[in-house]
Structure formats: structure tokens, C-alpha cells
Amino acid sequence: SMQCFPSLVLALSSLLGALALLQLSLYLWVPSRYGKHEERLSRPRGRLPARCAWFLQELPSFLVPALLLALRSPPRLEPLGCRLLCCLFCWHYFYRTFIYPFFTRGRPFPLQLLFFGTLFCIYNGFLQGYYLIYCAEYPSDWCTDIRFTAGLLLFLLGMGINIHSDLLLRQLRKPGEITYKIPQGGLFTYVSGANYFGEIVEWFGFAIATWSLPAFAFAFFTLCCIGPRAYHHHRYYLRTFTDYPKSRKALIPFVF
């Protein structure tokens, strides 16, 4: 059966951190070309409907940890803290795979971005699942540790913000509409990227709760990946809508 190799965890986590910096350098000044940042003259070839694309991309992040858990013999059911942490990761991606795609009303998604997104979800799903299922060691009372409880609260807060913000964005469009409008309500009152802010909070909460290098590397990657996108969304809204609230920040309330 599979064993824990700490050197593999370190190597994969370090690579994830390097990928985060690469992502930041590529998209800090120029947004990735999909959704509202898509080139107007680009040809509509090589695309999948948004619902199908999101489902296919996010699915490995749920399936890979589930498969790793199924392959472990005997199954790892203790300690409770480890089991809960693995469930948190899978819970997020269950929502992202089986619920979110069927309500999204986004534009068709480029196959190239879908390919790289799916590769990342396989990679990160393996890293987080492998660490938690085969390597992580927590004391029996980890569930009462301040790191676990604080991280769990942050995770739940971030997930709540993320889901609520997705709901507000979805309500902006009627079925069949693809035009962009100014988001209103919730945390959108303060920031242009409320949904991104929620996801960043979520994964830093997860990192604190697990107190592990793989989770912190993933949280850092999330920040470097969707942080710039929130910034570009903010600039898009300011350029496109003359009545866009000038008091809103790009990502973090009262700061940026």
C-alpha cells in the first residue's frame, strides 16, 4: 500500500509555491482571457459551455482525495481532526463540482484554460489528500486546539461569503443573458471581488486548521491566482460603468 514520503510532500508543496509566483507574474498586469476579460475579436472555437467546463475542471479535486482514502488499507478513520480536515476539503469541492456548475450562467470556457485548470485540480487534490490521508499526524485533542477552531471558523466564514457572493452574481442575469452588471449586496457593498475574497479567506482558514505546508502553499496559490483577477475585475467595472461606486475596493475591504 501507499506510504508517506515527507520529501515528496515537501517537493510538491515547494512546486506549488513556485507555480503561485509564476501565476502572479503572468496575470498581475494582464488578466487571463476568459469571462469579462475575453478578447472581443477572439474566435468562439475550442470552448465548452461554462457548466460543463466547471464540472470537469473541479471534479478531480473531489475524486482524487476520495480515491486516495478508498485505496488506503486499512481505512484511516482516526484521529477525528484529520478526518474532519479531509472532509472540509472534499466538502468545498463537492459544492464546486456538483452544485455550483449547474447554476452558473457564465460564458463558454476556453479548452486551453480548462486543460490547465484540470491538471492543477489533479495535482492539488493529490497533494492535499495524500498529506492528510497518509502523512498528517495530529494529537487526539486537535479539534480543541486554537489553530483548528480558529481555522475552521475562518474556513466556514470564507465559504459562506463565497457561496453568498456567487448567489448574488447569479441573480444579476436572467436565463440566457451574458451581459455584465454591477454586483450589489453582501460584501459587494465594499469590494468588487467579494466571491474571490471569500475563497481566499476559506483556504487560509483551511491552512491554519491543518497547520501544514501543503495547505499554506495552496492558500498562497489561491491568493496569487484569484487576487489579481479581483483587481482586474475592479478595473473593468470602473472602466465600464460610470456609476460604479468609487468607495469600493478591489479585494480587501478598506485596504486595496
N, C-alpha and C positions, 0 to 999 in steps of 0.2 A: 504494500500500500504506500501511498504518497507520504513523504516525511517533510519535516520543516527544515529548510535551509536558510539560516539567517542571512548568509551572504547574498542569496537570491532576492530576499526581501529588500536588502539594502541597495542592491543594484537596480532593481525595478523602481524603487522609490526615488532614487537619485535620477534615473532617466526621466521619470515623471516630472521632477522638478526642472530638469533641463528643457523638457517639452513645454513646460509652463512659460519659461523665459523666451523660448522660441515663438510661442503663440503671442506673447506680449509684444515682441519686436515686429512681428508680421502685421498685427492688427491694431497697434496703438494709434497709428496715424491714418490708416486706410481700413475701413470696415470690411468684414468678409461679405462677399457678394451674394446675399440671399435676402429674401423678405423685402423690407423697405429700402435696403441698400443695393438692391439688384440693379445692374446696368439696364437702362431703359431700352437700349438697342440690342441687347443680348437675345439670341435666338432661343425659343422655348423648347429646344431639343434637349434630350438627356435629363429629363425631370420625372419625378414621381409625385403623385398627389401628396399633399402635406400629411394627411392622416396615415397613409401607408408608410411614408418615409420615416415619420417619428416612431411608429410602431417597430419597424425593422431596426432602426438605429438603437433604440433603448432596450430592446429585448435581451441582448446578451448580458447587460448589467444585472438583469434579474436571473437569467438562466444559468450563467456561469457559476455564481456562488451557490445556487441551489444544486447544481450538478456536483460541485466540489463537496458539498455537505452529504449528498447521497452516496458519493464514492468513498467517503471516509468509513473505515471499518475498525473498531465499532463506531457507530454514530456519536458525534460529540454533543452531549446534552448538558454538560457542566463545564465551568460554573455558569450560574444564571446570567451574570453580567456579560459574558462572552456571547451567550445565546441571544440576549436582548440586542446587543450591538449589531450582530449579523442580521437580525430581524429588521432593525431600523434601516439599514442599507437596502435590503430587499423590499421593504415597505415603500420607500421612496420610488424605487424603480418599478414596482408593481403599479403604482399610480401613473408613472410616466409612460409605461408600456401599455397598460390595459384600460386606462381611463382617459388620460389627457388627450391622446391622439384622436379619439372618437368624438371629441368636442371642439378641437381646434379648427379654425377657419383660415389658416394661413395659405400662402401662395404655393404652387408646386415647387418642390425642393430639388436642387441640383444633385445629380447622381454622384458627382465627384465628392461633394461635401458629405453626402450620405455614406459613401465608402469609408472616408477617413473617420467620420463620427462613429461608425460601427466598429472599426478597428480599435478606436480608443475605448469604447464600451467593453469590448472583449478584454483588452489589456487591463483596464482599471477594475473590471469585475473580477478578473482573476487575481489581481494583486490584493484587493481588499478582502475577497473571500478566502484566498489562500492564507493570508496572515491571520484572520480571525478564526478560521476553522482548524488550521494546522500549527500555528505558531504562537498565537497570543496566550499569555498566561496572566490571569487576574486572581487576586485573592478572593476568598469566598464572600467577603463583605464589600466587594467593589461597587455593588448597587447603592451603598450608602456613602461612598466616597464623594467628596465635594466636586471632584473633576467629573465624575459620572453624572451626578444630579444637575450640576450647572450646565454641562454639555448637552444633556438630554433636554433641559428646558430651552436652551438656545436652538437645538435641532427642531423641537416642536414649534417654537415661535417662528423660525425661519420657514418651515414647511407650511405653516398656516398663512403667513404673508404671501408665500409663493403661490399657493393654491387660490387664495382670495384674489390676488392680482391677476392671475390667469383668467378667473371668472369675470372680472371687470373688463379685461381686454376682449374676451369673447363676446360680451354683451354690447360692445361697440358696433359690431357688424350684424346685419341681418343675414340670413342664409343666402349664399351666393355672392355676397359683397366681398370685394377685395380692397376697397379704399381704406385709407388710414385716417383715423380721427384722434382727437386729443383724449387720452385716458383721464377719467375723473373718478374721484372717490378713493377711499382707503389710503394707503401710503402714497398713491399717485398725487395726493394733495401736496406732498413735499418733494418727491423725487420722480424723475422721468422713468427710471428703471426699477420700479418697485418689485417686479417679479424677479429681476436679477439680484436685487438686494436681499430678498428673502432666501434665494437659493444659496447665496454666499454665506449668510448667517447660519443657514441649515448645516452646511458642510463644515464650517468652523466649529459649530456645536458638536458635530459628529467627531471631529478630530480631538476636541477636548475630552469628550466622553470616552473615546478609545485610548487617548494618550499614546498614539503610535505614529511612527514615521510615515507609513503608507497613507494614513488618513490626513495628516498635516500636508503631505505632498499633494494629495488630491484637492484639499481645500485651497491650497496655493494655486494649483492649476485652474480651479474654478474661478478664482479671483482674476487671474491673468487672462482667462478666456472670455468671460462674460462682463467683466468690469469695463474693458474698452468698448464692448458692444453697447453697454448702457450709456457711455459717454457719447458714442456716435448717434445713438437714438436721440439723446438730448439735443445735440446739434441739429439733427434732422427736423425735430419738432420746431426748434427756434427759427430755422430757415423757412419751413413750410407754412407755419401758422402765425399770422401777425398778432393774433390774440393769445398766443401761448403764454401762460403765467410766468413772468420773469423771475418770480421768487423761488421757483422750483430748482433743485439741484439735480445733478446728473445721476448720482448713485446713492450717496450717503447724506441723509438729512442734515442741513445746516453746515455742511462741510464742503462737498465737491459739487 
